[in-house]
Amino acid sequence: MEQENSFLGTEKISKLLLKFSIPCILSLLISALYNIVDQIFVGNSELGYLGNAATGIVFPILIIAQAFAWCIGDGSAAYMSLCQGRKDTKSAHHCIGSGITITSILSLILLILFLFIKEPLLRLFGASDNTINLSIEYFVIVIPFFPVFMVMNMMNSVIRADGSPGFSMLAMASGALVNIILDPLFIFVCHFGIAGAAWATVIGQAVSFALTIVYCFKTKTFKFTLISFIPQLNLFKNALVLGISTFITQMSIVMISLVCNIMLKKYGELSIYGPDIPISAISIETKVFTIIINIVVGIVLGSQPIIGYNYGAGYTARVKRTYLLILLSSFIVGMLSTFIIEVFPEAVIGIFGSTEDALYVAFAKKLFRIFLSLVTGTCLIKMTSIFFQAVGQTVKATIVSLTRDIFCFIPLVIGLPLGLGIEGILYAAPIADAVGMVVCFILTILFFKNLKKRQLNPMD
């Protein structure tokens, strides 16, 4: 392990960041394509914005499964990087093997539970009489593949941290390519409708999963044995603690989607838009937002092995330089995204079809311009949370995640429409972003003040 990863403490940081972050960004963007491609093809089919609404209703439920998988995967990856910095060669494979076993068990529990309560669950997330049948048709195909979906997502983080970001990207790209090929074939040629989109997705996931399993036999910094997969909770809890902020962040997305859909449906029915247009519009906003935030997450997760190794080794100056690079990169991504959304919202919306409905386009443009007006702040908040996670500051990471999403956004989504109607929901996001950025600034200043007090390594 020392020979494999000692370069993380000596190589030029900008070079390391390019090596790790670019494949990570591409991997996450490709992962996002699974749902985005479905929505593009569905939206441009005869299903129109009702089909988009249906896939958008199912999306947060998939995020619940992803929250557990990423919590375990990101936590295991962060723990492995810290072990590398401490020259601990024995703990990582037990922790990761335990994570795979526990992820598999959780996937089966969620599969059974969600299928049992499928209709009330979909109604809760905003399905109307117009979209419930489409939602169920999509749902009952993708849910049985939860074990494939969750283990694939869990191991994706570990593969990157193991020094193989290129293989991680290859695994995700292969599945996404299969999905992209099968979507138009199943929807437009075979006329399978929304079921075709679902089958294209799960077949693509199965391809990515198969490649992930192949990697388990060619790991770099640890080796699996049969005993690795027997859960060792004393080790696994370390990964769980490190990954809890990821779980909270992902579940915050679910809570946001749930509350947004409920409020949009309620106030949509009282407006000229009706219940389905607002939910369809927010579903495509979520996909665009996912693209933006995944670029930032890719940058920061790519830096996680660098930060974890150098923090564990005591190279504090390298930790600070890495932070400044990811801060600048995240800011640039946020500002470019804001420019595109504010200047060309209709072009972005048009990718997902249904532009012939003037009422739908009008609401979607308004939603994009207001809701994402401070998306740069969201990028910096997400970056800060993952950075704190990488250095083992789970309390700070959790505070950052909860402040924006739970303590600010959800109360605003519920409260603002009382006076402003459906438009009040749209203003909740930028206000929450502004508050979240202030909290990030304070916690970051405190962290780096304390970092100066650490014993400097001679290599700093």
C-alpha positions as CSV (number, residue, x, y, z in Angstrom):
1,M,0.0,0.0,0.0
2,E,2.8,2.4,0.8
3,Q,4.4,1.9,-2.6
4,E,1.1,2.2,-4.4
5,N,0.0,5.5,-2.8
6,S,3.0,7.4,-1.5
7,F,2.9,9.6,-4.6
8,L,-0.2,11.2,-3.1
9,G,2.1,12.9,-0.6
10,T,4.7,14.0,-3.1
11,E,3.2,14.6,-6.6
12,K,2.2,18.0,-7.7
13,I,-1.4,18.6,-6.5
14,S,-2.8,20.1,-9.7
15,K,-1.5,17.0,-11.6
16,L,-3.0,14.6,-9.0
17,L,-6.4,16.5,-9.1
18,L,-6.6,16.2,-12.9
19,K,-5.7,12.5,-12.7
20,F,-8.3,11.7,-10.2
21,S,-11.1,14.2,-10.7
22,I,-11.6,14.1,-14.5
23,P,-12.4,10.3,-14.5
24,C,-14.5,10.9,-11.4
25,I,-16.5,13.7,-13.0
26,L,-17.1,11.6,-16.1
27,S,-18.1,8.6,-14.1
28,L,-20.7,10.6,-12.1
29,L,-22.0,12.3,-15.2
30,I,-22.3,9.0,-16.9
31,S,-24.1,7.6,-13.8
32,A,-26.6,10.5,-14.0
33,L,-27.3,9.7,-17.6
34,Y,-29.2,6.6,-16.6
35,N,-32.1,8.8,-15.4
36,I,-31.5,11.8,-17.6
37,V,-31.5,9.8,-20.9
38,D,-34.8,8.2,-19.9
39,Q,-36.3,11.6,-19.3
40,I,-35.1,13.0,-22.6
41,F,-36.4,10.1,-24.7
42,V,-39.6,9.8,-22.7
43,G,-40.2,13.6,-22.9
44,N,-39.7,13.6,-26.7
45,S,-42.1,10.6,-27.1
46,E,-45.8,10.6,-27.2
47,L,-45.8,10.4,-23.4
48,G,-44.7,14.1,-23.2
49,Y,-44.5,15.9,-19.9
50,L,-46.7,13.4,-18.2
51,G,-44.0,10.7,-18.9
52,N,-41.4,13.1,-17.5
53,A,-43.5,13.7,-14.4
54,A,-43.8,9.9,-13.9
55,T,-40.0,9.3,-14.1
56,G,-39.5,12.3,-11.9
57,I,-41.8,10.9,-9.3
58,V,-39.8,7.6,-9.2
59,F,-36.4,9.4,-9.1
60,P,-36.3,10.4,-5.4
61,I,-37.1,6.8,-4.5
62,L,-34.0,5.7,-6.3
63,I,-32.1,8.4,-4.4
64,I,-33.1,6.7,-1.2
65,A,-31.4,3.5,-2.3
66,Q,-28.4,5.5,-3.6
67,A,-28.1,7.3,-0.2
68,F,-27.4,4.0,1.6
69,A,-25.0,2.9,-1.2
70,W,-23.1,6.1,-1.3
71,C,-23.0,6.4,2.4
72,I,-21.3,3.0,2.7
73,G,-19.2,3.5,-0.4
74,D,-17.9,7.1,0.3
75,G,-17.3,6.2,3.9
76,S,-15.3,3.1,3.0
77,A,-13.3,5.1,0.4
78,A,-12.6,7.9,2.9
79,Y,-11.6,5.3,5.6
80,M,-9.3,3.5,3.1
81,S,-7.6,6.8,2.2
82,L,-7.0,7.6,5.8
83,C,-5.6,4.1,6.4
84,Q,-3.2,4.6,3.5
85,G,-1.9,7.8,5.1
86,R,-1.4,5.9,8.4
87,K,0.3,2.9,6.6
88,D,-2.5,0.6,7.9
89,T,-2.5,-2.2,5.5
90,K,-5.0,-4.6,7.2
91,S,-8.2,-2.7,8.0
92,A,-9.4,-1.6,4.6
93,H,-10.4,-4.9,3.0
94,H,-12.4,-6.0,6.1
95,C,-14.2,-2.6,6.1
96,I,-15.0,-2.7,2.3
97,G,-16.0,-6.4,2.3
98,S,-18.3,-5.7,5.3
99,G,-19.8,-2.8,3.3
100,I,-20.6,-5.0,0.3
101,T,-22.4,-7.5,2.4
102,I,-24.4,-4.9,4.4
103,T,-25.3,-3.0,1.2
104,S,-26.6,-6.3,-0.4
105,I,-28.8,-7.0,2.7
106,L,-30.1,-3.4,2.8
107,S,-31.0,-3.6,-0.9
108,L,-33.2,-6.6,-0.4
109,I,-34.9,-5.0,2.6
110,L,-35.7,-1.8,0.5
111,L,-36.8,-3.9,-2.5
112,I,-39.4,-5.8,-0.5
113,L,-40.6,-2.8,1.4
114,F,-41.0,-0.5,-1.6
115,L,-42.8,-3.0,-3.7
116,F,-45.2,-3.7,-0.9
117,I,-46.2,0.0,-0.5
118,K,-45.6,1.1,-4.2
119,E,-48.9,3.0,-4.9
120,P,-49.1,5.0,-1.6
121,L,-45.4,5.7,-1.9
122,L,-45.8,7.1,-5.4
123,R,-48.8,9.1,-4.5
124,L,-46.8,10.5,-1.6
125,F,-44.1,11.7,-4.0
126,G,-46.7,13.5,-6.2
127,A,-48.3,11.0,-8.5
128,S,-51.7,12.2,-9.7
129,D,-54.5,10.3,-11.4
130,N,-52.9,11.2,-14.7
131,T,-49.5,9.8,-13.8
132,I,-50.0,7.0,-11.3
133,N,-50.2,4.2,-13.9
134,L,-47.1,5.4,-15.7
135,S,-45.2,5.7,-12.5
136,I,-46.1,2.2,-11.3
137,E,-45.2,0.8,-14.7
138,Y,-41.7,2.3,-14.5
139,F,-41.3,1.6,-10.8
140,V,-42.1,-2.2,-10.8
141,I,-39.3,-2.8,-13.4
142,V,-36.5,-0.7,-11.7
143,I,-37.0,-1.7,-8.1
144,P,-36.2,-5.4,-8.4
145,F,-32.8,-4.4,-9.6
146,F,-31.9,-2.6,-6.3
147,P,-29.2,-5.1,-5.3
148,V,-27.4,-4.5,-8.7
149,F,-28.0,-0.7,-8.5
150,M,-26.8,-0.4,-4.9
151,V,-23.7,-2.6,-4.9
152,M,-22.6,-0.9,-8.2
153,N,-22.9,2.6,-6.6
154,M,-21.3,1.5,-3.4
155,M,-18.2,0.0,-5.1
156,N,-17.8,2.9,-7.5
157,S,-16.4,5.2,-4.8
158,V,-14.1,2.4,-3.5
159,I,-12.7,1.8,-7.0
160,R,-11.8,5.4,-7.4
161,A,-10.1,5.6,-4.0
162,D,-8.2,2.4,-4.8
163,G,-6.4,4.4,-7.5
164,S,-8.5,3.2,-10.5
165,P,-10.7,6.2,-11.5
166,G,-10.4,5.2,-15.1
167,F,-11.9,1.7,-14.5
168,S,-14.7,3.3,-12.4
169,M,-15.5,5.6,-15.4
170,L,-15.3,2.6,-17.8
171,A,-17.8,0.6,-15.7
172,M,-20.3,3.4,-15.6
173,A,-19.8,4.4,-19.2
174,S,-20.4,0.9,-20.5
175,G,-23.8,0.7,-18.7
176,A,-24.8,4.2,-19.8
177,L,-23.9,3.5,-23.4
178,V,-26.1,0.4,-23.3
179,N,-28.9,2.5,-21.8
180,I,-28.5,5.2,-24.5
181,I,-28.7,2.6,-27.3
182,L,-31.6,0.7,-25.8
183,D,-33.8,3.7,-24.9
184,P,-34.7,4.8,-28.4
185,L,-34.9,1.2,-29.6
186,F,-37.3,0.2,-26.9
187,I,-39.4,3.4,-26.9
188,F,-39.6,4.4,-30.5
189,V,-39.0,1.1,-32.4
190,C,-40.5,-1.5,-30.1
191,H,-43.1,0.9,-28.7
192,F,-42.7,-0.3,-25.2
193,G,-43.4,3.2,-23.8
194,I,-42.2,4.0,-20.3
195,A,-41.5,0.3,-19.7
196,G,-38.9,0.5,-22.4
197,A,-37.1,3.3,-20.6
198,A,-37.1,1.3,-17.4
199,W,-35.7,-1.9,-19.1
200,A,-33.0,0.1,-20.9
201,T,-32.0,1.5,-17.5
202,V,-31.8,-1.8,-15.6
203,I,-30.0,-3.6,-18.4
204,G,-27.4,-0.8,-18.4
205,Q,-27.0,-1.1,-14.6
206,A,-26.5,-4.8,-14.9
207,V,-23.6,-4.2,-17.4
208,S,-21.9,-1.7,-14.9
209,F,-22.5,-4.1,-12.0
210,A,-20.8,-7.0,-13.9
211,L,-17.7,-4.9,-14.5
212,T,-17.6,-3.8,-10.9
213,I,-17.6,-7.4,-9.8
214,V,-14.7,-8.1,-12.2
215,Y,-12.7,-5.3,-10.5
216,C,-13.0,-7.1,-7.1
217,F,-10.5,-9.6,-8.4
218,K,-8.0,-7.0,-9.5
219,T,-7.9,-4.5,-6.7
220,K,-4.6,-2.5,-6.1
221,T,-4.2,-1.5,-2.5
222,F,-6.1,-4.3,-0.8
223,K,-7.1,-7.9,-1.5
224,F,-10.4,-9.6,-0.8
225,T,-10.6,-13.0,0.9
226,L,-13.8,-14.9,1.9
227,I,-13.4,-13.5,5.5
228,S,-13.5,-10.0,4.1
229,F,-17.2,-10.3,3.5
230,I,-18.1,-11.3,7.0
231,P,-19.4,-8.1,8.6
232,Q,-17.0,-6.7,11.2
233,L,-19.0,-3.9,12.8
234,N,-16.2,-2.5,14.8
235,L,-14.4,-1.6,11.6
236,F,-17.5,-0.9,9.5
237,K,-18.6,1.8,12.0
238,N,-15.6,3.9,11.0
239,A,-16.8,4.0,7.4
240,L,-20.3,4.6,8.5
241,V,-19.3,7.6,10.5
242,L,-17.2,9.0,7.6
243,G,-20.1,8.4,5.1
244,I,-22.9,9.7,7.2
245,S,-22.8,13.2,5.7
246,T,-23.2,11.7,2.3
247,F,-26.3,9.8,3.5
248,I,-27.7,13.0,5.1
249,T,-27.0,14.9,1.9
250,Q,-28.7,12.3,-0.3
251,M,-31.7,11.9,2.1
252,S,-32.0,15.7,2.1
253,I,-32.5,15.5,-1.6
254,V,-35.3,13.0,-1.0
255,M,-36.9,15.2,1.6
256,I,-36.6,18.2,-0.7
257,S,-38.2,16.3,-3.6
258,L,-40.9,15.0,-1.4
259,V,-41.8,18.4,0.1
260,C,-41.4,20.2,-3.2
261,N,-43.7,17.7,-5.0
262,I,-46.3,17.9,-2.3
263,M,-46.3,21.7,-2.3
264,L,-46.1,22.0,-6.1
265,K,-49.0,19.6,-6.5
266,K,-51.1,21.5,-3.8
267,Y,-50.4,25.0,-5.1
268,G,-50.4,23.9,-8.8
269,E,-54.0,22.8,-8.4
270,L,-54.8,26.3,-7.2
271,S,-53.0,28.0,-10.2
272,I,-53.3,28.0,-13.9
273,Y,-50.7,25.3,-14.3
274,G,-52.5,22.4,-12.6
275,P,-50.7,19.7,-10.6
276,D,-48.7,17.9,-13.4
277,I,-46.9,20.8,-15.1
278,P,-45.1,22.0,-11.9
279,I,-44.0,18.4,-11.0
280,S,-42.8,17.7,-14.6
281,A,-40.8,21.0,-14.6
282,I,-39.2,20.3,-11.2
283,S,-38.3,16.8,-12.4
284,I,-36.3,18.2,-15.3
285,E,-34.8,20.9,-13.1
286,T,-33.6,18.1,-10.8
287,K,-31.8,16.4,-13.7
288,V,-30.1,19.6,-14.8
289,F,-29.1,20.3,-11.2
290,T,-27.8,16.8,-10.9
291,I,-25.5,17.4,-13.9
292,I,-24.1,20.6,-12.3
293,I,-23.7,19.2,-8.8
294,N,-22.1,15.9,-10.1
295,I,-19.3,17.9,-11.8
296,V,-18.6,19.6,-8.4
297,V,-18.9,16.3,-6.6
298,G,-16.6,14.7,-9.1
299,I,-14.0,17.3,-8.5
300,V,-14.2,16.9,-4.7
301,L,-14.4,13.1,-4.6
302,G,-11.5,13.0,-7.0
303,S,-9.6,15.0,-4.4
304,Q,-10.7,12.8,-1.6
305,P,-7.7,10.3,-1.8
306,I,-5.3,13.3,-2.0
307,I,-6.9,15.0,1.0
308,G,-7.3,11.9,3.1
309,Y,-3.7,10.7,2.5
310,N,-2.1,14.0,3.2
311,Y,-4.3,14.8,6.2
312,G,-3.6,11.3,7.7
313,A,0.1,11.8,7.0
314,G,0.1,15.3,8.5
315,Y,1.0,17.2,5.3
316,T,-1.2,20.2,6.3
317,A,0.1,22.6,3.6
318,R,-0.8,20.1,0.9
319,V,-4.3,19.8,2.4
320,K,-4.8,23.6,2.2
321,R,-3.5,23.8,-1.4
322,T,-5.9,21.0,-2.5
323,Y,-8.8,22.8,-0.8
324,L,-8.0,26.1,-2.6
325,L,-7.9,24.3,-6.0
326,I,-11.3,22.5,-5.5
327,L,-12.8,25.8,-4.2
328,L,-11.8,27.7,-7.3
329,S,-12.9,24.8,-9.6
330,S,-16.4,24.6,-7.9
331,F,-16.9,28.4,-8.1
332,I,-16.1,28.4,-11.9
333,V,-18.6,25.5,-12.5
334,G,-21.3,27.3,-10.5
335,M,-20.8,30.6,-12.4
336,L,-20.8,29.0,-15.8
337,S,-24.0,27.1,-15.0
338,T,-25.7,30.2,-13.7
339,F,-24.9,32.0,-17.0
340,I,-26.3,29.2,-19.1
341,I,-29.5,28.8,-17.1
342,E,-30.2,32.5,-16.8
343,V,-29.5,33.4,-20.5
344,F,-30.7,30.2,-22.3
345,P,-33.3,28.5,-20.1
346,E,-35.6,27.6,-23.0
347,A,-32.8,25.8,-24.8
348,V,-32.1,23.7,-21.7
349,I,-35.8,22.9,-21.2
350,G,-36.2,22.0,-24.9
351,I,-33.7,19.1,-24.5
352,F,-36.4,17.3,-22.5
353,G,-39.2,17.8,-25.0
354,S,-42.8,19.2,-24.5
355,T,-41.9,22.7,-25.8
356,E,-45.2,22.8,-27.7
357,D,-47.1,23.4,-24.5
358,A,-46.8,27.2,-23.8
359,L,-48.0,27.0,-20.2
360,Y,-45.4,24.3,-19.4
361,V,-42.6,26.2,-21.0
362,A,-43.5,29.4,-19.2
363,F,-43.5,27.8,-15.8
364,A,-40.3,25.8,-16.5
365,K,-38.4,29.0,-17.5
366,K,-39.6,30.8,-14.4
367,L,-38.6,27.8,-12.2
368,F,-35.1,27.5,-13.7
369,R,-34.3,31.2,-13.5
370,I,-35.4,31.6,-9.9
371,F,-34.8,28.2,-8.3
372,L,-31.2,27.9,-9.7
373,S,-30.3,31.6,-9.4
374,L,-27.7,30.9,-6.6
375,V,-26.6,27.5,-7.8
376,T,-23.0,28.6,-7.3
377,G,-23.8,28.7,-3.6
378,T,-25.1,25.1,-3.8
379,C,-21.9,24.0,-5.5
380,L,-19.8,25.6,-2.7
381,I,-21.9,24.1,0.0
382,K,-21.7,20.6,-1.5
383,M,-17.9,21.0,-2.0
384,T,-17.4,22.1,1.6
385,S,-19.4,19.2,3.0
386,I,-17.4,16.5,1.1
387,F,-14.1,18.2,2.0
388,F,-15.0,18.0,5.7
389,Q,-15.9,14.4,5.2
390,A,-12.6,13.7,3.6
391,V,-10.7,15.0,6.6
392,G,-12.9,13.1,9.1
393,Q,-14.8,16.2,10.3
394,T,-18.2,14.5,10.1
395,V,-19.9,17.0,12.5
396,K,-19.0,19.9,10.3
397,A,-19.9,18.0,7.1
398,T,-23.3,17.2,8.6
399,I,-24.0,20.8,9.8
400,V,-23.2,22.1,6.3
401,S,-25.6,19.6,4.7
402,L,-28.4,20.1,7.1
403,T,-28.3,23.9,7.3
404,R,-29.1,24.5,3.6
405,D,-31.4,21.5,2.9
406,I,-33.3,20.8,6.2
407,F,-33.1,23.8,8.4
408,C,-33.6,26.4,5.7
409,F,-35.0,25.1,2.4
410,I,-37.8,22.9,3.7
411,P,-39.3,25.5,6.1
412,L,-39.1,28.1,3.3
413,V,-40.9,25.8,0.8
414,I,-43.7,25.3,3.3
415,G,-43.9,28.9,4.5
416,L,-43.3,31.1,1.5
417,P,-46.3,29.8,-0.6
418,L,-48.6,31.0,2.1
419,G,-48.1,34.5,0.9
420,L,-46.7,34.2,-2.6
421,G,-48.5,31.1,-3.9
422,I,-46.7,28.7,-6.1
423,E,-43.9,31.2,-6.9
424,G,-43.0,31.2,-3.2
425,I,-41.7,27.6,-3.7
426,L,-39.2,28.8,-6.3
427,Y,-37.6,31.5,-4.0
428,A,-36.9,29.0,-1.3
429,A,-33.8,27.6,-3.0
430,P,-31.8,30.9,-3.4
431,I,-32.6,32.0,0.1
432,A,-31.4,28.7,1.5
433,D,-28.3,28.8,-0.6
434,A,-27.4,32.3,0.8
435,V,-27.7,31.1,4.4
436,G,-25.8,27.9,3.7
437,M,-22.9,29.8,2.2
438,V,-22.5,31.9,5.4
439,V,-22.4,28.8,7.5
440,C,-19.8,27.2,5.1
441,F,-17.6,30.3,5.4
442,I,-17.6,30.3,9.2
443,L,-16.9,26.6,9.6
444,T,-14.1,26.6,7.0
445,I,-12.4,29.5,8.7
446,L,-12.6,27.7,12.0
447,F,-11.2,24.5,10.4
448,F,-8.1,26.1,8.9
449,K,-7.4,28.0,12.1
450,N,-7.3,24.7,13.9
451,L,-5.3,23.1,11.1
452,K,-2.4,25.6,11.8
453,K,-2.1,24.3,15.3
454,R,-1.3,20.7,14.0
455,Q,2.3,19.6,14.1
456,L,3.7,20.4,10.6
457,N,5.2,17.5,8.8
458,P,8.7,18.2,7.5
459,M,7.4,17.8,3.9
460,D,5.1,20.9,4.2
